[in-house]
Amino acid sequence: MKREELFEYAREHYKSKPEYLWNKFPNYAVLRHHDGKKWFAIVMNVSGSKLGLKTDDEIDVIEVKIRPEHIGSLRQKEGILPAYHMNKEHWISIILSGPLSPKEIHDLLAESYELTSD
């Protein structure tokens, strides 16, 4: 999945547009609830070596919040890593160009949206 496809999905389903908050990281974007402004995802381009991978290539990842009881089993899947930026007990990183289908990514995004609702 490309980040543009993800952003289009977030606009259509959650009325959320990417927000670029950091000058130092111009490609990092957060997705927020349109009413409460609480984050439900962050999309980043990170060096693979910082993610524990054997490459220095920049990789697009999305971080989403997941129920803690599901994190262990999800991390066993290829393309899902411990959170890079957020709390590793509650968030995971998903490689956007990885083996997960768009539906799997959409389902995890939906769970994050629900878990971050007030």
MOSUL-V579020 format. One record per helix or strand of 3 or more residues. SS is the DSSP state (helix for helix, strand for strand). FROM is the first residue (numbers start at 0). LEN is the number of residues. If there is no record, write none. Layout:
SS&FROM&LEN  SS&FROM&LEN
This chain:
helix&2&12  strand&28&4  strand&38&9  helix&47&4  strand&57&8  helix&67&7  strand&79&3  strand&90&5  helix&101&14
